[in-house]
Amino acid sequence: MKEKILDLFTRDALETARANNTYRTMRLMESPESSRVKIRMPNGASQEQILLASNSYLDLANVGELKQAMAQAVLEWGTGSGGARLTTGNKTIHQELEEFIAKFKGEESAITFNTGYMANVGTISALCGKNDFIFSDELNHASIIDGIRLSRAKCFVYKHNDMVDLKRVILAAKAEFSTREMHTENAAIHATAKQDARSFRGLIVTDAVFSMDGDLANLPELLRIAKENDCLLMIDEAHATGVLGKTGRGLAEHYGCAHADVTVGTLSKAVAAEGGFVAGKQQLIDFLRNKARSFIFTTAMAPAVAAAACNNLRYIDVHPERVQNLRDNVNFFCEALQYEGVNVVQSPSAIVPIVIGDEARALKISAALQDAGILIPAIRYPTVAKGQARLRASLMATHTREQLQTAASVISQIIKSTN
Ligand SMILES: Cc1ncc(COP(=O)(O)O)c(C=O)c1O
């Protein structure tokens, strides 16, 4: 009987996923994250692979001095924080990390969350409520979408990176707001109780680097539109921190322009630790400390993780050449792929999507690449739209030219042979 009830909740979804080639399994890695890894093959054997799929873009997870520093932090701080930030979990190392993030990002203040996912969900749902309007790029990350859903604000999705469409939806929202206010006012007059006038509140939110496409949000134009329309602007720099700009400060450094009002980021990708953050004005950070539920109602990140994030960020600060090596590698790899006849554009980030289209074909190519010693997973629906399955290659600062040239040739051969 119990199994029958479980079937009721789960069987259809699993069967549909299997039928659509979207059923997910996990790959087992036997070595730490780096540009070369060892994985467990389906037959149980170990195999070395060139890893072209990591978010550890600067390859810091496996740097000797940073591992030592984290081990030392465990000895100093123990294994866990033991409480929420607002009870007993807040250690001096958490504060040190937040101060360093603020400095690194050139902001007044910063607050950390346990993951980037929690930073997005907590920030959006704290800032916006059901009377507010959110303008969201159609390719935004799931954590932004979930934050919007949780906020219950009215969401207008604009076409990817389309600033004309963004202006169109802002106008539509303002018109809806005026109509709504008129009705509220009329109702209030009938009820002979005058309501306070409410102001229009709109939040524009976008990924800085789109995680499955590798392209960039147009920050200068977004800043202009936000200002012109009295909207708040939030960008998610999950794939931008440590990657964009000469010293890895992110999208504003890349464009040489002002910052968004709210900058979210993660400590789990180029920074190679774990956690998320928001950087901005002191008032914003004070507000989130008081109102973001994913900050308040959870145990603080382990102090050793905070220490690792802080040490790794400091490392990026004094080693900008890593950021430059990453950029050079991306340029080299894109050119090598183009030379081999693979249809890719020059990526401005560390992410190079090779769009295949059909889900089953993308899986087949990814499996053939793995057999050839190159690890690039196939990304499928629902992570990307149906029929837009792709190999999502991502580069590291430490890949060698030889590895990248070999990978480009093998990718080209395998794509051609599975036509
Ligand atoms: C754009 C974007 N935002 C947020 C996140 C979540 O960050 P985290 O892995 O730290 O939860 C991710 C990836 O996981 C992402 O790609």
The ligand as an SDF file (V2000), in Angstrom:
LIG
                    3D

 16 16  0  0  0  0  0  0  0  0999 V2000
   23.5650   32.1430  -11.8930 C   0  0  0  0  0  0  0  0  0  0  0  0
   23.6130   31.3240  -10.6400 C   0  0  0  0  0  0  0  0  0  0  0  0
   23.1610   31.8630   -9.5050 N   0  0  0  0  0  0  0  0  0  0  0  0
   23.1970   31.1830   -8.3460 C   0  0  0  0  0  0  0  0  0  0  0  0
   23.6950   29.9070   -8.2850 C   0  0  0  0  0  0  0  0  0  0  0  0
   23.6930   29.1860   -6.9750 C   0  0  0  0  0  0  0  0  0  0  0  0
   24.9270   29.2780   -6.3580 O   0  0  0  0  0  0  0  0  0  0  0  0
   25.3800   28.1690   -5.2930 P   0  0  0  0  0  0  0  0  0  0  0  0
   25.9040   27.0210   -6.0700 O   0  0  0  0  0  0  0  0  0  0  0  0
   26.3960   28.8520   -4.4560 O   0  0  0  0  0  0  0  0  0  0  0  0
   24.1580   27.8090   -4.5260 O   0  0  0  0  0  0  0  0  0  0  0  0
   24.1780   29.3020   -9.4610 C   0  0  0  0  0  0  0  0  0  0  0  0
   24.7540   27.9390   -9.5190 C   0  0  0  0  0  0  0  0  0  0  0  0
   24.6600   27.0580   -8.8140 O   0  0  0  0  0  0  0  0  0  0  0  0
   24.1370   30.0260  -10.6660 C   0  0  0  0  0  0  0  0  0  0  0  0
   24.5790   29.4800  -11.7920 O   0  0  0  0  0  0  0  0  0  0  0  0
  1  2  1  0
  2  3  1  0
  2 15  2  0
  3  4  2  0
  4  5  1  0
  5  6  1  0
  5 12  2  0
  6  7  1  0
  7  8  1  0
  8  9  2  0
  8 10  1  0
  8 11  1  0
 12 13  1  0
 12 15  1  0
 13 14  2  0
 15 16  1  0
M  END
$$$$
